[in-house]
Amino acid sequence: MAKASAQPRKKVAPAAPATVPAAADDVPGAPTGATATDNVAVSVAGSPVEAPADRLNQIFDGLMQKSTAKQLIFRNTQAAFDCLRQVSQELVVELNKRLNPLDASVIIEYRSINEMEFHIRFSGDLLVFVMHSNVVTFPDDYGPMPTKYVEADFRRRFFGHIMAYNFMADSIKYQRLNDPGYLVGRLLVNIENCYFLEGVQQLELPDNDMSDNPITPEALRLFVESAMIAAVNNDLVAPLLPEIKKISVKQKNENQQVSRGSKVGFSFSHEQQLPF
């Protein structure tokens, strides 16, 4: 049987090396390193990255305008709160001088809690004055926001605020944590040290523009006096018998008396009238 003749092998051409895409650095005109928001290179690849100039300008403008304004508003609010402390202490001294000769059992007391809170206790009532640590703003249609005065300068859109709450004195004394407190008034302070007052109907709310209401000791004393009058006139109402027929062990252990009353709350006039 004849053997098959061997076929010569064909030479295979070597494969072409794979093409590697050119790096951005190799492409003429391509940006290298960090880029700004407009895609303009600001540093060479591998070098320390610097913040683009346009972002730095935005941060700088924000700090210069809004942050600086808020710091000034906070200082104005702090000064107003310190003045509120002073007039409250003076008012307590004056009332004690009048009441003690007539009835020494009626106690009117000022108590400092910390740099942002103080109390005035009188009879069975407790007024709690609290300064908020943050500067705030409001929707465009709220309170003083739509007035020409506020719209003329964006910095007037921000306020520090001081709240006055009315609690029953025994709620704090006996730590009855579920007892409610009622907002009597809120004082807003702006960058020009003017105020806007909103609260219950018993407060003597100014009927003029915020620009005509500078923070003064007289204005703050009127705020405290009006808050005290509102608290005194808001009587304690006892619960109805069906509401106190049962008491839990938790209520007993927490010294939450079954017969304790509650304030009826306040009618709000909401805010001072605004001239537009």
Stockholm file with secondary structure:
# STOCKHOLM 1.0

chainA/1-276         MAKASAQPRKKVAPAAPATVPAAADDVPGAPTGATATDNVAVSVAGSPVEAPADRLNQIFDGLMQKSTAKQLIFRNTQAAFDCLRQVSQELVVELNKRLNPLDASVIIEYRSINEMEFHIRFSGDLLVFVMHSNVVTFPDDYGPMPTKYVEADFRRRFFGHIMAYNFMADSIKYQRLNDPGYLVGRLLVNIENCYFLEGVQQLELPDNDMSDNPITPEALRLFVESAMIAAVNNDLVAPLLPEIKKISVKQKNENQQVSRGSKVGFSFSHEQQLPF
#=GR chainA/1-276 SS CCCCCCCCCCCCCCCCCCCCCCCGGGSTTCCCSCBCTTSCBCSCTTSCCCCCHHHHHHHHHHIIIIIHHHHHHHHHHHHHHHHHHHHHHHHHHHHHHHHTTTCTTCCEEEEEEETTEEEEEETTEEEEEEECSSCBCCCTTSTTTTSHHHHTCGGGGCBEEEEEEEEEHHHHHTTCTTCCCEEEEEEEECTTSBEEEEEBTTSCCCCSCGGGCBCCHHHHHHHHHHHHHHHHHSCEECCCGGGGSCCCHHHHHTTCCTTCCEECCCCBCCSCCCCC
#=GC SS_cons         CCCCCCCCCCCCCCCCCCCCCCCGGGSTTCCCSCBCTTSCBCSCTTSCCCCCHHHHHHHHHHIIIIIHHHHHHHHHHHHHHHHHHHHHHHHHHHHHHHHTTTCTTCCEEEEEEETTEEEEEETTEEEEEEECSSCBCCCTTSTTTTSHHHHTCGGGGCBEEEEEEEEEHHHHHTTCTTCCCEEEEEEEECTTSBEEEEEBTTSCCCCSCGGGCBCCHHHHHHHHHHHHHHHHHSCEECCCGGGGSCCCHHHHHTTCCTTCCEECCCCBCCSCCCCC
//
